[in-house]
Amino acid sequence: MTHAGLPRTAGFHDGELAVQRRAGVGGLAARLSGMLAPGRLSGGAAQFLAGRTFAALTARDRNGRLWISPLTGPAGFLAVEDPTTLGVRTSPAEGDPLHGLAAGQQVGVIVIEFATRRRFRVNGTLADAGTGALTIDVDEAFGNCPQYIQQRHLTPAPPVGPAAGGVRHGTALSPRDVELIRRSDTFLIGTTHAERGADASHRGGSAGFVRVADGGLWWPDYQGNNMFNTLGNLAVDPSAALLFADFTTGRTLQLSGRAAVDWTAPGVPGDDDRTGRRVGFTPEALVAGDFLPLHASDVGPSPHNPELTDLPA
């Protein structure tokens, strides 16, 4: 298929390189730059995607605001149509901020199997956004390490629809929103770059690793693969979107706003992994509803989760 978006070039972009240099890992990251070459969905990737039931999509709504939304379906709802085309046999539900999203834009998808702590990212152009289905022309496709993924066995739950618990639109966090964030051990984050397009990524840690203060939230950045795709995007474009989910009830909280990287002295309170980096997020719009028809009652914490360092004695 012909890509409708901007052409991609291999290697890291300006924001990623800047963060890598500041973190002192430019040489280590350079060894991984080949992962960002124009992507193809190989046989192994196709097999992994075909068996999954959960993904998240980063895109812009009809007003240009960035969101990240859950995509769910039975095994096979993600289908590799050819090495550069991913078919998604669903679309954001009615009431979701990305319901009815426009084709022709850059999007990012992250696909996660929580039970085995595996994840895979696909970035590209939304070539078609028909009723109940999406088609993505693939620009980048690569796997990520299992660090900080909490183990869950998600099972289908009866779809209750967003109206069951009500869909709430707003700009300020409610006490219920704050409670969900503070007990979350997982969230998804969407970011974007003017030339490279959208990206969807995962963040995980012990419950409480996302802190809420002064109407916003922040979390420490943990040691990772040194590519800094998310932080690199934020270095040049503060647009960001977050997705929190209650995996026992299916309740979701989607936030759209602005984020920035804050460089601190390593080991200050809250710098759980001693990286000297944290991300602050200011919400500008939110949607809360029942958009996750997959539930899990038990969780196995990742063995890599750092201990929280700013808890009361």
C-alpha positions in Angstrom: 0.0 0.0 0.0 1.1 3.6 -0.5 1.9 5.4 2.7 -0.3 8.5 3.1 1.9 10.0 5.9 5.3 11.7 6.0 8.3 9.6 4.9 10.3 8.0 7.7 14.0 7.8 7.9 15.9 5.2 9.8 17.6 6.0 13.1 16.7 8.2 16.1 15.2 11.6 15.7 16.4 14.9 17.3 14.5 14.6 20.5 15.6 11.0 21.1 19.2 11.9 20.5 19.0 14.8 22.9 17.6 12.7 25.7 20.1 10.0 25.1 23.0 12.5 25.3 21.7 14.0 28.5 21.3 10.5 30.0 24.8 9.6 28.9 23.8 6.6 26.9 24.3 7.8 23.3 26.7 5.0 22.5 24.5 2.2 24.0 21.5 3.5 22.1 23.3 3.8 18.8 23.5 0.0 18.8 19.7 -0.2 18.7 19.0 2.3 16.0 18.5 -0.5 13.4 15.2 -1.3 15.3 13.8 1.9 13.9 14.4 1.0 10.3 11.3 0.8 8.1 9.5 -2.1 9.6 8.1 -5.3 8.3 5.8 -7.7 10.1 7.7 -11.0 9.9 6.3 -14.5 10.5 7.0 -14.4 14.2 5.4 -11.0 14.6 2.4 -12.0 12.6 1.9 -15.1 14.8 2.2 -13.1 18.0 -0.2 -10.4 16.9 -2.8 -13.0 15.7 -3.0 -14.5 19.2 -3.6 -11.3 21.2 -6.8 -9.8 22.6 -5.5 -6.4 23.9 -3.9 -3.4 22.3 -3.9 0.4 22.6 -4.0 3.0 19.9 -2.5 6.5 19.9 -4.2 8.9 17.5 -5.8 12.3 17.2 -9.6 13.0 17.4 -11.5 15.0 14.9 -10.4 18.2 16.8 -6.7 17.3 16.6 -6.4 16.3 20.3 -4.1 13.4 21.1 -5.6 10.3 22.9 -4.7 6.7 23.6 -7.6 4.2 23.5 -8.0 0.5 24.2 -8.6 -1.9 21.3 -9.9 -5.4 22.2 -11.3 -8.4 20.5 -11.0 -12.2 20.2 -7.7 -13.8 19.1 -7.3 -12.9 15.4 -8.7 -9.4 15.6 -5.2 -8.2 14.8 -4.4 -9.6 11.3 -1.2 -9.1 9.3 -2.5 -8.7 5.7 1.0 -8.4 4.2 4.4 -7.5 5.7 3.6 -3.8 5.7 -0.1 -3.8 6.5 -1.9 -4.4 9.8 -5.6 -5.0 9.8 -7.5 -4.3 13.0 -10.9 -5.8 13.1 -12.4 -3.4 15.6 -12.3 0.4 16.3 -12.6 2.6 19.3 -16.0 2.1 20.9 -18.9 4.6 20.9 -18.2 7.2 23.6 -14.4 6.7 23.3 -12.7 10.0 22.4 -11.2 8.3 19.3 -14.5 6.9 18.1 -14.9 7.9 14.4 -11.3 8.9 14.1 -10.1 10.2 10.7 -8.0 8.2 8.3 -4.8 9.6 6.8 -3.1 10.4 10.1 -0.1 8.9 11.8 -0.9 6.4 14.6 0.9 4.2 17.1 -0.2 0.8 18.4 1.1 -1.2 21.3 0.1 -4.8 21.7 0.6 -6.5 25.1 0.3 -10.0 26.3 0.3 -9.5 30.1 0.3 -13.2 31.0 3.8 -13.7 29.4 5.0 -10.1 29.7 5.5 -9.6 26.0 4.8 -6.4 24.0 5.1 -5.3 20.4 4.8 -1.8 18.9 3.6 -0.8 15.4 3.7 2.7 14.2 2.5 3.9 10.8 -0.3 5.6 8.8 -4.0 4.9 9.4 -4.9 4.2 5.8 -8.5 3.3 6.4 -10.9 3.8 9.3 -14.1 2.2 8.2 -17.0 1.1 10.5 -15.6 -1.4 13.0 -12.2 -1.9 11.3 -8.9 -0.1 10.8 -6.0 -0.6 8.3 -2.5 0.6 9.2 0.3 1.0 6.8 3.4 0.0 8.8 6.4 2.3 9.1 8.0 0.8 12.3 7.5 -2.5 14.0 9.6 -3.8 16.9 9.4 -5.6 20.2 10.2 -4.4 23.7 11.7 -6.1 26.8 9.4 -7.5 29.5 10.5 -5.2 32.2 7.8 -3.6 34.5 4.9 -5.6 32.9 2.7 -6.9 35.7 1.5 -10.4 35.0 -2.3 -10.7 34.4 -4.5 -13.3 32.7 -7.2 -11.2 31.0 -10.4 -13.0 30.2 -13.4 -11.7 28.2 -16.1 -10.0 30.2 -19.6 -9.2 28.9 -19.5 -5.9 27.1 -21.5 -3.5 29.2 -21.1 -0.5 27.0 -20.0 3.0 28.2 -23.4 3.9 29.3 -23.5 1.3 32.0 -21.3 3.3 34.4 -21.8 6.5 32.5 -19.3 8.4 30.4 -17.8 11.4 32.0 -16.1 14.2 30.1 -14.1 16.8 32.0 -10.9 18.7 32.5 -10.2 18.1 36.2 -9.5 14.8 38.0 -12.3 13.7 40.3 -11.6 11.8 43.6 -12.5 8.6 41.8 -10.0 9.3 39.1 -7.3 10.1 41.7 -8.0 6.8 43.5 -7.7 4.8 40.3 -4.4 6.5 39.3 -2.9 6.0 42.8 -3.6 2.3 42.9 -2.6 1.6 39.3 0.5 -0.5 38.5 0.2 0.0 34.8 -0.7 2.7 32.3 -0.3 3.3 28.5 1.1 6.6 27.1 0.8 8.1 23.7 3.2 10.7 22.3 4.0 12.1 18.9 6.6 13.7 16.7 5.9 16.1 13.8 7.9 14.0 11.3 8.0 10.5 12.8 4.3 10.4 13.9 2.5 8.8 16.8 3.7 6.2 19.3 2.1 4.1 22.0 4.1 2.8 25.0 3.7 1.0 28.3 4.7 2.1 31.8 4.5 -0.1 34.9 5.7 -0.3 38.5 4.4 -0.9 42.0 1.0 0.4 42.8 1.5 4.1 43.7 4.4 4.7 41.3 2.2 7.4 39.6 1.9 10.3 42.0 -0.9 12.8 41.9 -0.4 16.4 43.1 -1.7 19.9 42.4 -4.2 18.7 39.8 -1.6 16.9 37.8 0.5 13.7 38.0 4.0 12.6 37.7 6.0 9.4 37.7 9.7 8.5 37.8 11.4 7.2 34.7 12.9 3.7 35.1 15.9 2.1 33.5 15.0 0.8 30.1 16.4 0.1 26.6 18.0 3.5 26.3 16.1 4.3 23.1 13.9 7.0 24.8 11.2 6.9 22.2 8.6 8.4 24.6 10.9 10.9 26.3 12.4 11.9 23.0 9.0 12.7 21.6 8.2 14.8 24.6 11.5 16.7 24.2 10.1 18.2 21.0 6.3 18.0 21.4 4.7 18.1 24.9 1.4 16.6 23.6 0.7 13.4 25.6 -2.2 11.0 26.3 -2.6 8.5 29.1 -4.8 5.4 29.6 -5.5 3.9 33.0 -7.6 0.9 33.5 -9.2 -1.0 36.4 -8.6 -4.5 35.3 -11.1 -5.9 37.7 -14.1 -3.8 36.6 -13.2 -2.6 33.1 -13.4 1.0 34.1 -11.0 3.2 32.1 -9.7 6.7 32.5 -8.3 8.5 29.4 -6.3 11.7 29.8 -5.1 14.2 27.2 -2.8 17.0 28.0 0.8 18.1 28.1 3.9 16.4 29.6 7.5 17.4 30.2 10.7 15.6 31.4 12.1 16.9 34.7 15.8 16.1 35.3 16.5 15.8 39.0 19.4 14.8 41.2 19.6 11.0 41.2 18.0 9.4 44.3 15.8 12.3 45.4 12.6 11.2 47.1 10.4 9.6 44.4 13.3 8.8 42.1 12.6 5.1 42.6 15.2 3.8 40.1 17.7 6.5 40.7 17.7 7.7 37.0 17.4 11.4 37.9 14.4 11.6 35.5 10.7 12.1 36.0 7.8 13.0 33.8 5.2 15.5 34.8 1.7 15.5 33.2 -1.0 18.2 33.2 -4.4 17.0 32.1 -6.4 19.2 29.8 -9.3 16.9 28.9 -10.5 13.5 30.2 -13.0 10.8 29.5 -14.0 8.1 32.0 -16.1 5.1 31.1 -16.4 1.3 30.9 -14.3 0.7 27.8 -12.4 -2.5 28.7 -14.3 -5.8 28.2 -11.3 -7.8 29.5 -11.0 -8.4 33.2 -8.3 -10.0 35.5 -8.7 -10.6 39.3 -5.1 -11.5 40.1 -1.8 -9.8 39.4 1.8 -10.9 39.5 4.1 -8.0 40.2 7.1 -7.6 37.9 10.3 -8.6 39.7 11.9 -5.5 38.2 9.6 -3.0 40.0 11.7 -0.6 42.1 10.6 0.1 45.6 8.8 3.4 46.1 11.1 5.9 47.8 8.8 8.6 49.0 6.4 6.7 51.2 5.9 7.9 54.8 8.2 6.3 57.4 
